Amino acid sequence: MVAVGAAAYRRKANRVLAFVFALFAAAAAAKYRYPDSLGVRIAFIVAEAALVGGIADWFAVTALFRRPLGFPWHTALIPKSRDKIVAAIAGAVQNELLSKESIKNRLAGVRLVDVIVGWLEEGDRQALLPSLAARYAQSAWAGLDIPAVARYGQKWLKALIHEADLAAHSRQGLAWLLASGRADRITEQLLAEITAAAARDSTRLAIERHLDQYSRTAARSWWQKLVLSLAEATDTLNTAEAAAVLHAELLHLLRDLAAADHPVRAWVRTRLAAAAERLDGDPAWAAGLDTWRKGLAGRLRLEESLAALAALAVRNAPSDWPSAWAARQAEKLWAAFKADSAMRDWVEEQLQAALNRFIDSEHGLVATVVKDALIRLSDEDLNTFIEDKAGEDLAWIRINGSVVGGVVGLLLFLFLHYLYDPYIVPMFHAVLR
């Protein structure tokens, strides 16, 4: 493409020069046939001057790129100065055409967030973000490193516990539990769970085993063992009946505790309120809780439990759950982002700032890219590249050389024939006599 354009401009100038040469040849032939004809003499002078001007400009333009007719002195100027030319072009592109200020000014006039949003909202690209989120989530889920997740989870929990203001959180939590009545509801739920567990036969049997074990452990001397044996033989001591009685009393106590006005429930509420007050104003309590928190953070060992939970989640989760969840989250986040003008303004500021920093730090790449592109060109390719950019102007330089030469030749002939010979020359002769 470049070579075709450069050759077209050269052909235009060459045709003009060939036409001028033809005129010169015709005028020369006519001059020898009609030597006294004024018109022929004018045509000859004009054609001669036009030919000289055209040849001179052809030589000058060609000497920029090559050696015209093999002439070696001060020719092929562009190939000889290619390093300087490449550096000059790269500098002009970097410092003038694509200067830091011009790039920043152009970017400042473009709202990048709107461009990105508009691009993503066109046609099939609306599903691009959910699709990407689903793909990467599914890939991450399939390659999940469970031990690494467990280590990260334990590290995160330790950091959370180590940095948390446990006294303040505990105080706020207790105050909220008491004010909202959730403390009573939690207590009722715990009592319901404890009562359900205590009502099982396994609890009564556990009490019976404990009593039996305790009675035998307590009888250490021979006479204590003898008395125990006599009591069991005479049914004076019956651990099964004792266990049943204790079990019934336990259930009765738990049912009584279920009443909201039970003294123990009131005592628990009072103690919780007192604890909240002490956490609020007692530095010793806060310091003790802080010490316990730091110790807990140091002793915490949850890797195995977290790994087991992660493995359980991976096994039981549906195969398409990660991709479906990620796609839904991406759609929600994208909708929220589009509706939040403040967030879009903030993202725009960050994008503009990031691009400005990139331009400041990497602007030198402009010259580097231009230099690399031009250095790879051969001498002929570089010539053709420049000729293509300025080929029309160069062709008109050559054409104007013939035109200007012809005009100058005509003016000189008119000056010599109508002014110099008839008037100036006789004046000089008269002065010299």
C-alpha positions in Angstrom: 0.0 0.0 0.0 2.8 2.4 0.9 4.9 1.6 -2.1 2.0 2.0 -4.5 1.2 5.5 -3.1 4.9 6.6 -3.3 5.2 5.3 -6.8 2.0 7.1 -7.9 3.4 10.4 -6.8 6.7 9.8 -8.5 4.9 8.9 -11.8 3.0 12.1 -11.7 6.1 14.2 -11.4 8.0 12.0 -14.0 5.2 12.5 -16.5 5.4 16.3 -16.1 9.2 16.2 -16.5 8.9 14.0 -19.6 6.3 16.4 -21.1 8.7 19.3 -20.4 11.5 17.4 -22.1 9.3 16.7 -25.1 8.5 20.4 -25.3 12.2 21.3 -25.1 13.0 18.8 -27.9 10.3 20.2 -30.1 11.3 23.8 -29.4 15.0 23.0 -30.1 14.1 21.4 -33.4 11.9 24.4 -34.3 14.6 26.8 -33.4 17.0 25.2 -35.8 14.4 25.3 -38.5 13.1 28.8 -37.8 16.0 30.6 -36.1 14.5 34.1 -36.7 11.1 33.3 -35.3 10.4 35.2 -32.0 7.8 32.7 -30.9 10.1 29.8 -31.4 12.9 31.5 -29.5 10.5 32.2 -26.6 9.3 28.6 -26.6 12.8 27.3 -26.6 14.0 29.5 -23.7 10.9 28.7 -21.6 11.2 24.9 -22.3 14.9 25.0 -21.6 14.5 26.8 -18.3 11.5 24.5 -17.3 13.6 21.4 -18.1 16.6 22.7 -16.1 14.3 23.5 -13.1 12.6 20.2 -13.3 15.9 18.2 -13.5 17.4 20.2 -10.7 14.4 19.6 -8.4 14.2 15.9 -9.5 17.9 15.6 -8.4 17.3 17.5 -5.1 14.2 15.4 -4.2 15.7 12.1 -5.3 18.9 12.9 -3.4 16.9 12.9 -0.2 16.2 9.2 -0.6 18.7 7.7 -3.1 21.7 8.4 -5.2 20.5 9.9 -8.4 22.4 8.5 -11.3 24.9 7.0 -8.8 26.0 10.5 -7.6 27.8 9.9 -4.3 28.2 13.3 -2.7 25.5 14.5 -0.3 22.9 12.1 -1.6 20.7 9.4 0.0 20.4 11.8 2.9 17.5 10.0 4.7 19.2 6.6 4.8 22.4 8.1 6.0 20.6 10.0 8.8 18.1 7.3 9.6 19.1 7.3 13.4 18.6 11.1 13.7 15.4 10.9 11.7 14.0 8.0 13.8 14.9 9.9 17.0 13.3 13.1 15.7 10.1 11.3 14.6 9.8 9.5 17.9 10.5 12.7 19.9 7.8 14.6 17.8 5.2 11.8 18.4 6.0 11.6 22.1 6.4 15.3 22.9 4.0 16.9 20.5 1.4 14.6 18.9 1.0 12.3 22.0 2.4 14.4 24.8 1.4 13.7 28.4 -0.8 16.8 28.6 -2.6 16.1 25.3 -3.3 12.5 26.3 -4.6 13.5 29.8 -6.7 16.3 28.3 -8.3 13.9 25.9 -9.0 11.3 28.6 -10.4 14.0 30.9 -13.0 14.7 28.3 -14.2 11.1 28.2 -16.2 9.6 31.0 -14.6 6.2 31.1 -17.2 4.5 33.3 -20.0 5.4 31.0 -18.0 4.1 28.0 -17.4 0.8 29.8 -21.0 0.5 31.0 -22.3 1.2 27.5 -19.9 -1.3 26.0 -21.0 -4.0 28.4 -24.7 -3.3 27.9 -24.5 -3.8 24.1 -26.0 -7.0 22.6 -24.6 -10.3 23.9 -22.1 -8.6 26.2 -24.9 -8.1 28.8 -24.2 -11.6 30.0 -20.4 -11.2 29.9 -19.9 -10.4 33.6 -22.3 -13.1 35.0 -20.7 -15.6 32.6 -17.2 -14.7 33.7 -18.1 -14.8 37.3 -19.7 -18.2 36.9 -16.8 -19.6 35.0 -14.1 -18.5 37.5 -16.2 -19.4 40.5 -16.8 -22.9 39.1 -13.1 -23.3 38.4 -12.1 -22.0 41.8 -14.6 -24.4 43.5 -13.4 -27.4 41.5 -9.7 -26.6 42.4 -10.4 -25.6 46.0 -7.4 -26.3 48.3 -9.2 -27.3 51.5 -6.1 -27.3 53.8 -5.2 -23.8 52.5 -8.8 -22.6 53.1 -8.7 -24.0 56.6 -5.3 -22.3 57.3 -6.6 -19.0 55.9 -9.9 -19.3 57.9 -8.0 -19.9 61.1 -5.6 -17.1 60.4 -8.5 -14.8 59.7 -10.4 -15.8 62.9 -7.3 -15.3 65.0 -6.7 -11.9 63.5 -10.4 -11.0 64.1 -10.2 -12.1 67.7 -6.8 -10.5 68.3 -7.9 -7.1 67.0 -11.5 -7.1 68.3 -12.5 -4.9 71.2 -14.1 -7.8 73.1 -15.1 -5.7 76.1 -17.0 -3.2 74.0 -18.6 -5.8 71.8 -19.6 -7.9 74.8 -21.1 -4.9 76.6 -23.0 -3.9 73.5 -24.1 -7.5 72.9 -25.3 -8.0 76.5 -27.1 -4.6 76.5 -28.9 -5.5 73.2 -29.8 -9.0 74.5 -31.4 -7.6 77.6 -33.1 -4.6 76.0 -34.6 -6.7 73.1 -35.7 -9.6 75.3 -33.6 -12.0 73.3 -31.7 -13.1 76.5 -35.0 -14.6 77.8 -35.7 -16.3 74.4 -32.2 -17.7 74.3 -32.6 -19.0 77.8 -35.9 -20.6 77.0 -34.5 -22.3 73.9 -31.5 -23.6 75.9 -33.9 -24.8 78.7 -36.1 -26.5 76.1 -33.0 -28.3 74.6 -31.7 -29.3 78.0 -35.2 -30.5 79.1 -35.6 -32.6 76.0 -32.1 -34.1 76.5 -32.8 -34.7 80.2 -36.1 -36.4 79.6 -34.4 -39.3 77.7 -34.0 -42.7 79.4 -30.3 -42.4 78.6 -30.0 -39.5 81.0 -31.6 -41.6 83.8 -29.3 -44.5 83.1 -26.3 -42.2 83.1 -27.4 -40.9 86.6 -27.8 -44.5 87.8 -24.3 -45.5 86.5 -22.8 -42.4 88.1 -24.4 -43.2 91.5 -23.4 -46.8 91.3 -19.8 -45.9 90.4 -19.7 -43.2 93.1 -21.0 -45.6 95.8 -18.4 -48.2 95.0 -15.6 -45.6 94.8 -16.6 -44.1 98.1 -16.5 -47.5 99.9 -12.7 -47.8 100.4 -12.3 -49.8 103.7 -13.4 -53.3 104.3 -16.2 -52.4 106.7 -17.5 -49.7 104.3 -17.7 -52.4 101.6 -19.4 -54.7 104.0 -22.1 -52.2 104.9 -22.6 -51.4 101.2 -23.1 -55.1 100.4 -25.6 -55.4 103.3 -27.5 -52.4 102.2 -27.8 -53.7 98.7 -28.8 -57.1 99.9 -31.6 -55.7 102.1 -32.6 -53.2 99.4 -31.8 -50.4 101.8 -29.7 -48.8 99.0 -31.2 -49.0 95.5 -29.3 -46.9 93.0 -32.0 -47.5 90.3 -34.7 -45.9 92.5 -32.3 -43.1 93.6 -31.5 -42.4 89.9 -35.2 -42.3 89.0 -35.9 -39.9 91.9 -33.0 -37.6 90.9 -34.1 -37.8 87.3 -37.7 -36.7 88.2 -36.4 -33.9 90.4 -34.1 -32.7 87.6 -37.0 -32.6 85.1 -39.2 -30.8 87.7 -36.5 -28.2 88.3 -36.0 -27.6 84.5 -39.8 -27.2 84.0 -39.9 -24.7 86.9 -37.0 -22.7 85.3 -39.1 -22.4 82.2 -41.3 -19.9 84.0 -40.2 -16.3 83.2 -40.7 -15.2 86.8 -38.6 -17.9 88.3 -36.0 -16.5 90.8 -33.1 -18.1 89.0 -34.2 -16.5 85.7 -34.4 -13.1 87.4 -30.9 -13.8 89.0 -29.5 -14.5 85.6 -30.9 -11.3 84.2 -29.5 -9.3 87.1 -26.1 -10.9 86.7 -26.0 -10.1 83.0 -26.9 -6.5 83.6 -24.3 -6.3 86.3 -21.7 -7.8 83.9 -22.6 -5.2 81.2 -22.2 -2.4 83.7 -18.8 -3.7 84.9 -17.6 -4.1 81.3 -18.6 -0.5 80.7 -16.9 1.0 83.8 -14.5 -1.5 85.3 -11.0 -1.4 83.8 -10.0 -4.6 85.6 -12.8 -6.5 83.9 -12.0 -5.0 80.5 -8.3 -5.8 81.0 -9.1 -9.4 82.2 -11.3 -9.9 79.2 -8.7 -8.5 76.9 -6.1 -10.9 78.3 -8.4 -13.8 77.9 -9.1 -12.7 74.3 -5.4 -12.6 73.4 -4.8 -15.9 75.0 -7.7 -17.4 73.1 -6.3 -16.0 69.8 -3.0 -17.7 70.6 -4.4 -21.0 71.6 -7.1 -21.3 68.9 -6.6 -24.4 66.8 -9.4 -24.8 64.3 -7.7 -26.0 61.1 -9.0 -29.6 61.4 -12.6 -28.4 62.1 -12.5 -25.8 59.4 -11.1 -28.4 56.9 -13.8 -30.8 57.8 -16.5 -28.2 57.3 -15.0 -27.1 54.0 -14.9 -30.8 52.8 -18.4 -31.3 53.9 -19.6 -28.2 52.0 -17.8 -29.4 48.9 -19.3 -32.8 49.1 -22.9 -31.8 49.7 -23.1 -28.7 47.5 -24.8 -29.1 44.1 -22.3 -29.3 41.3 -23.6 -26.1 39.7 -24.0 -24.1 42.9 -20.8 -22.1 42.7 -21.5 -20.9 39.1 -25.2 -20.1 39.8 -24.4 -18.3 43.0 -21.5 -16.3 41.4 -23.7 -15.3 38.4 -26.5 -14.1 40.7 -24.1 -12.0 42.7 -22.5 -10.5 39.6 -25.9 -9.5 38.3 -26.9 -7.9 41.7 -23.6 -6.1 42.0 -23.7 -4.8 38.4 -27.3 -3.6 38.9 -26.3 -1.9 42.1 -23.3 -0.3 40.5 -25.3 1.1 37.6 -27.8 2.6 40.0 -25.3 4.1 42.4 -24.1 7.4 40.8 -21.8 8.1 43.8 -20.0 4.8 43.3 -19.7 5.4 39.5 -18.2 8.8 40.2 -15.7 7.3 42.6 -14.7 4.6 40.1 -14.3 7.3 37.4 -12.0 9.2 39.7 -9.9 6.1 40.4 -9.7 5.2 36.7 -8.7 8.7 35.7 -6.1 8.8 38.5 -4.7 5.3 37.6 -4.5 6.2 33.9 -2.7 9.5 34.8 -0.2 7.7 36.9 0.3 5.1 34.1 0.8 7.9 31.6 3.3 9.7 33.9 5.3 6.5 34.5 5.1 4.8 31.1 4.9 7.8 28.6 8.4 7.0 27.4 7.0 3.8 25.8 5.5 6.0 23.1 9.0 6.9 21.8 10.2 3.4 22.3 7.4 1.9 20.3 7.9 4.4 17.5 11.6 3.8 17.4 11.3 0.0 17.4 8.8 0.2 14.6 11.0 2.6 12.5 14.3 0.9 13.2 12.9 -2.4 11.8 12.4 -0.7 8.5 15.0 -1.2 5.8 16.5 1.9 4.1 14.1 1.4 1.2 11.1 0.8 3.5 12.0 4.0 5.4 12.3 5.9 2.1 8.9 4.6 0.9 7.3 5.3 4.3 8.4 9.0 4.2 7.6 9.3 0.5 4.1 8.0 1.1 3.5 10.6 3.8 5.0 13.6 1.8 4.9 12.1 -1.7 2.3 14.5 -3.1 4.2 17.5 -1.8 7.5 16.1 -3.1 5.9 15.6 -6.5 4.6 19.2 -6.6 8.1 20.4 -5.6 9.4 18.8 -8.8 6.4 20.0 -10.9 6.8 23.5 -9.5 10.5 23.4 -10.4 9.6 23.0 -14.0 6.8 25.6 -13.8 8.9 28.2 -12.0 11.9 27.5 -14.2 9.8 28.1 -17.3 8.3 31.3 -15.8 11.8 32.6 -14.8 13.1 31.7 -18.3 10.3 33.6 -19.9 10.8 36.7 -17.7 14.6 36.6 -18.4 14.0 36.4 -22.2 11.5 39.3 -22.0 13.9 41.3 -19.9 16.9 40.7 -22.2 14.9 41.1 -25.5 12.7 44.1 -24.7 14.7 46.0 -22.0 18.3 44.9 -21.7 19.3 44.7 -25.4 17.5 47.8 -26.7 18.0 50.2 -23.8 20.5 49.1 -21.2 23.2 47.8 -23.5 23.3 51.1 -25.6 23.4 53.1 -22.3 26.5 51.1 -21.2 28.1 51.6 -24.6 27.5 55.4 -24.5 28.9 55.6 -20.9 32.0 53.6 -21.9 32.7 55.9 -24.9 
